[in-house]
């Protein structure tokens, strides 16, 4: 036969036996013989030879049978079916895809050629299902299995087996698609078939197990929302139906154990996890170590042990799960498809054991395991997202231990990658989002950037909305949100955040069982929340409960746990707080004991060590205040010294320690050590005020620095240091917000000329940093993908500045001014820096030829504090005090002892501390006649720092007369009193401007319209109300509309680069522009209340003293107080001394007093005076002497006396 070939009709060119000499009966006999021989060879392969050649011979004979058989022969479908099975065997032997494709084609041919009525067709369909099921993508297997079930009669002897096959492919399809659509359509079919199986059927156990798997998968996809009872019972029935000696028994043990492990995660029933461990251990023991099934079952056993450890706190279970995971990973080839997944389980357990024991080797191994196996994994590995998540968590925990910002930034980057590569439907996505939120909130805690905290909360809230309360990640999300609400309450003071914090903390405690390994964390968080509520409401019950919860948390925390020291620290704080309320000595004693234990439990490199050292020192000082024991003070100083050195800890805690240490040494007259501590605090400030922080963030941090530089400057003078050292201390610790913005807006023309590439990079990074608000995330996105850009831009900006300073000619780029440049800044008049501290008060006078110090021994800090506290800084008594102790000695030292007859001298005042609130230009003995006031001797200007004066004058400015005035009047403002003359005032100003050929614009009094005209206007006039935010100065605003979104805030102004072209004149006739009440920012500039209550509330222009914000106006280095006053109608009635005239007619007047009621006798005369002022300014411009008369009026909305600018 093999030597003959023929052309078989209708079947193409093939090698075939020559059967021309055979009749029909012989053909049938030959085909039957060839097919039987093929089946014999297949059997021989399976039973004896196992050789590929045997299968190849069988396939050749089976194919011959199909060739010699006519299409009408009813046996042909059977021959194709047998050929398909043989080719399928060949595929399994050599893995050749061609063999599989031929097997599928033959099996499909068998089904196609079989009549629907032929019961053998069901068998062919079932075989086709098996072959298709064996294909990698399962193509068509579901349809084949489904067709078998649909066509098979209920009474068919093999129906149960066919349905079982259908159930298996249904299970795989559900796992692959993570969709229940097909499963829930076919589940009843499988269920009905299984329930009808006779009890003694040999296949009953297999069919029961398949149904259990389907129910198990439904339970998992539904995230525990369906009752698992049926799934568990069916799995038990499958195990019971199998014989004790069955080869499949280990499979049924494993499936039931794994199912119980899964149900435990939703039910938290201890009995489930206990039985799961028992069954999985038994299943593993019945499998050989070199069996692939052993690896799978051991993997699940380790998972169950890990779960039981989390529920019971058993370190033994955790260690056993680690040992199993290590062995499983060791047995997995590098290219195994599940190697990455297995490595991640091992890493998670190592990390957990590290948390419980503090073993650094576990932590290091966890990171190494993930990094190694992530590098081995292909890019499309479905576990890459989880790998990024676990690695990011580990590096984030290393930050928590060591405090490296590089680790924190890397953990955030990895968390973002984990979220980015993970599908929306992946069940662990909420966990990944939780880690991302944790990284952002940790960064907020370290840097103070509120945007990070807000973004972390947003991510967690969204993840929580998508997470069932039965999911593993639910309690973690609630726990983290509780902590973030607490942090936001601390920052913004929203009571609603505090209440949500307590609510969520209580939920975590209620949800966790007594043996939950994380319960100590939930108790500690609730205790912390109640402690904060006590601080707010002062209910002793809250602090008592907080202490009880803290003790309970400490009791159940293993002493080796990484959080053990933090719980001790938290409990110590609560005890100290209660001592402050009750003065019970035992509470203070316990606080010291607990804090000492916390320090003992911390490694020397612990991130929280500086805070703990600071707390311990503070408690000792409290005890010293009661007992008078100086040993406590001595130990406290040592603790503060050590805290300063903890570079891994928060900069805020270290600065606080340095400041406290400064005060201790000052109280002991140890000037050198006090100075060293103050300098240490100042040296850490750049680490605190990161470039990437927004202005409101910097403002918040600066509250903790008030007075530091003034103390350092005073200590330097006490030690005999020169004035340059004093100025350096003041320059590095005052006006920092203004300086940080000034750095961004520095002129880069010279840099662009020499190094254009660096200049472009500078501008690009500046544009990213100049705005507080980052772009909003796209709708539906998981996190604001631009949230990191500002942080990264800040780091790049610092590196670029360092690079620029390496270039010739730019060595001092953005560095403090030199002595020569400081002297040069006094060309337009002396600069007077008044420094006040607890030690002394001095004037540092800067002139073109010298810098000298004038001590002011007559200054009394007590009087200053009293005037500030009582709100009498503008009283005649305060002005006389200010004159006698500061202004007169300074002016006398400068030789300005009388009213000038010709050109008036011009001085620049730089005030510090609480003095920033006082109107030094109005100081004087106004009732004693001429020349005993500042106003009668000099023209005064104000600035926040010497450096701002220098930089302001360096800015390029094109002298040209004003072209446009922006006028805004608000008679009626929602929520404020009616201002009947606002419109008249604006109209009067408009007439003056038009008479001088200055174009006027009067847009709608809304933020968008005003800001759109701001950059095009040289003059800006506002008549209306303003509001001062005492807690958050940059959120102070001009009242335009009731809608908060349309308020023009200081923060809005800081987002506008007004340096590019800013109004040279800004007039204010605003009511309510009082000074800020927050005195924590006195080193950040000066802003007075300049509201005047006129019967005609017109602009009084230069008679108003407006705060200068150096970076807002074109020259912006100063603002000037010129003694221009309201003139009476009769020019002859004006005496030689304007000040004396007003005092004679109006009584003692502080020119800045908002409370006084000045009478304007002739509005037209005032308008003429304003016109004269403008003429004078235009003349000044022509000569190149640019004077900024006032600040942009919108800034006046903040009115914070020495707070921000």
Order of alpha helices (4+ residues) and beta strands (2+ residues): alpha-alpha-alpha-alpha-alpha-alpha-alpha-alpha-alpha-alpha-alpha-alpha-alpha-alpha-alpha-alpha-alpha-alpha-alpha-alpha-alpha-alpha-alpha-alpha-alpha-alpha-alpha-alpha-alpha-alpha-alpha-alpha-alpha-alpha-alpha-alpha-alpha-alpha-beta-beta-beta-alpha-alpha-alpha-beta-beta-alpha-beta-alpha-beta-alpha-beta-beta-beta-beta-alpha-beta-beta-alpha-alpha-alpha
